[in-house]
Amino acid sequence: MSNFVGPLWWYIVTIGILVTFHEFGHFWVARRCGVKVLRFSVGFGRALYTRIGRDGTEYQLAMIPFGGYVKMLDEREDDVAPADLPMAFNRQHVLKRIAIVAAGPIANLILCVALLWVAFMAGVPEPQPVIGVPTGLAAEAGFREGDTLTSIDGKPARSWNEALAPLALAAMDHRAIAVGVTSMKGDPATLNLPLDRLAADFKQELLLDEIGLIPIQAQDLPLVGTVRAETGAEGKLRTGDRLLSINNQALAKYSEIPALVASQARDGQPLRVTFLRDGTTQAVSIKPKWIDDDEGPARWVIGIAPYSPNAEVHRDPLSALEAALRRTWDMTRDTLGILKRMLVGQASLKNLSGPISIAQAADSQAGIGVSTFLSFLAAISLALFIMNLLPIPILDGGHLLYYLIELFSGRPVGERFQIAGQYLGLALLAGLIGLAVYNDLYRQFS
């Protein structure tokens, strides 16, 4: 039941926040332009909560959490009293109408920067771009276990989040790229990753598997991360050592270590631990220690933690704002790059995600921490900014297209043309939503 309730709750929170800011953008600018706002609604359908404000606007929370709207006074929709005609949307100068329509997407863009700014000040834990055991093209290109990616195609890669987009774009283009790395020993290098050799129909949704650059965090390798003070491993093991066996019992995964130590400890007798360091096999004797703390049940340990290269950097307000603006620009550029490739058929439509994927991602990110969830909200807010500016009738971008035509031609677009565009836009939008939901369901049951 929690697998349903949690994602549903966080989906409602996500959409509620983003839609409220989007519609507030329309609302705020409309009021400043002298347009009368009749209703401000978060959600569609039947109203769950309604309040009439002192400004005469009806504020409501509706049942269907898939969007919202701002209903303005407009002669095309209702009869308008002569005294109220100056406050009708359709009576405003075209520049005012452009400002009102553009304000919603712009509010999402501002929200994206603001959320990232707060997240960067709080500290966003991000997985560092360290690879595990390389396979396929990556192995052939000379990547080695423990290499940290430093740049992708000339762009800095400070985390897997920053590495994925340039990798994906280059893979869709089927072109070789230069990848900067630093080895576990700290030696820098630049390797040529031959993405031009990817199969024409490679699975874009499994990008890293297809390339062979598997994050070390996903491989459960028996690598030493930190060594606990005042334990048997102190002074004998160090970060990056790869454990091979304990008392001649071979190790393949880090998750095997606790059970193996428990079975071999025998009242604290020293354990023979074999490991690989800098390409050389070594062995040490480690006396296990009995631990009874808040981290779990009483147990025998040798005093190590898994290698999990994650970082949480706290920035001051100025550098956090700079980082937020840079991340917003990078995400915008990469998203537009993927959309362009979708239009020409280079990018798979399987990259589209719908409400199920958003709900699951929201639940997952919220479970990690506040700053991580804020970063997720920022990414979705930016996606709404870009999507709403697409020149599709029924979206803000479609209305902006009509008003720009009016601005340059000196006359409004014909009503019949607008109605036809609305039907076309509705069909196109329904098709995109249907495809996104299909992709969600396919991922769930495939």
Residue, then its C-alpha position, 0 to 999 in steps of 0.5 A: m500500500s505504501n508503494f502507492v500512497g507515498p508516490l501519490w502523495w509526493y506527486i500531488v505535492t510536486i504538481g501542487i507546488l509547480v502549478t501554483f507558481h505557474e498560475f501565480g505568474h499569470f495571475w500576478v502579471a494579469r493583475r498588474c496589467g489591469v485585467k480582472v481575474l475571475r478564478f485562480s484554480v489549482g487542479f481541475g474538475r470539482a472544487l474541494y475548497t473555494r474562497i472569494g478573496r477581497d479582490g473578488t477573485e475565486y480561489q479554489l483547490a480542485m479534485i484532479p491534480f493534473g494542472g490548474y488555470v487562471k480564468m480572466l474576464d474575456e468577451r470571447e467566453d462570457d458576457v462582459a458588463p460595459a463598465d468592465l470592458p477595460m478589464a477584459f483580457n481580449r481588450q488589452h494591447v497585444l504586448k500586455r497579452i504576451a506578458i500575461v501568457a509568458a508570465g506562467p512559464i517564466a515563473n517556473l524558470i524563476l522557481c527552478v533557479a530559486l529551488l536550486w539556489v536553496a538546495f546548493m546552500a543546504g548542500v546537495p548530496e550527489p553521486q560522484p562520477v566514479i566508474g566500477v568495472p568497465t565493460g564494452l566500449a568503455a573497457e576497450a577505450g582504456f577506462r579502469e575500475g575506480d576512474t573518476l570522470t572529470s569532463i565529458d566532451g569538454k564539459p565539466a562532470r562533477s557528478w553523474n547528474e552532470a555527466l549523463a546529459p553530454l554522454a546521452l547527446a553524444a551517444m544519440d549523435h553517434r560520435a566519438i568524444a573525449v572523456g577526462v578521467t582521474s585514476m584512483k592513484g590521482d593520475p589524470a588522462t583523456l580517453n577517446l570514447p568511441l560512441d560512433r561504434l554504438a549500434a544504431d538501435f542501442k537502448q537509449e534508456l540503458l545508456l550507461d550499460e550500453i556504453g559500459l560506464i557503470p557507476i561504482q555505486a551500482q556495482d556493490l564492489p568489495l572496495v574499502g571506503t573509510v577505515r574506522a579508528e581503533t579497529g583492526a583495519e586501522g593502519k592496515l587497509r586504506t581507501g580504494d583497497r579491493l578485498l579479495s578474500i577473508n580466511n581464503q573465502a573469496l569475495a565478489k561483493y561488499s554485501e558479503i563481508p558482514a556475514l563472512v566476518a561473522s562466520q569467521a570471527r570465532d571469538g575474535q581470532p585474527l582474520r587473514v584478509t587478502f586485498l588488491r592495492d595498486g595492482t599488487t595482491q597483499a595480505v594482512s592479519i586483522k583482529p575483528k572487534w565486537i560492536d554494539d551500537d545504534e547502527g544495528p545489532a551487536r556484531w563482529v566488524i573489521g572496521i571498514a565502510p563501503y566505498s561510496p563516492n558521494a559528496e555534499v557541498h555547502r555553498d555560500p549564497l553568492s556561489a550557490l546562486e552562480a551554481a544554480l544559474r549554471r545548472t539551470w542553463d546546462m539543463t535547459r541546453d541539454t533538454l532542448g538538445i534532446l527535444k531536437r533529436m526527438l524531432v529528427g528521430q535521433a532520440s527515442l520517444k521512450n525517453l518521455s516520462g509521464p505521471i507514474s514516473i514523476a510520482q515514483a521519482a518524487d517519492s524516491q527523491a523526497g526519501i533521500g533528503v530535502s535538498t535532493f527533493l528541491s533539486f528534483l522540483a527544480a528539474i520538473s519546474l524547468a521541464l514545465f517552463i520548456m514544455n509550456l513554451l513549445p509552439i503547440p496550440i492550447l499551451d502557452g507557447g501556442h498562444l504566444l505564437y498567435y500574439l506574435i503573429e498579431l504583433f507583426s501583422g497588425r491584426p489578430v489571427g482569425e477565430r476559425f484558424q485559432i479553433a482549428g489550432q486548438y483541436l490540433g494542439l489538443a490532439l497532439l498533447a493527448g498523444l504525447i501524454g498517452l505516449a508518456v503514460y504508455n512508457d510509464l506502464y511499459r517500464q512497470f511491467s516489462 
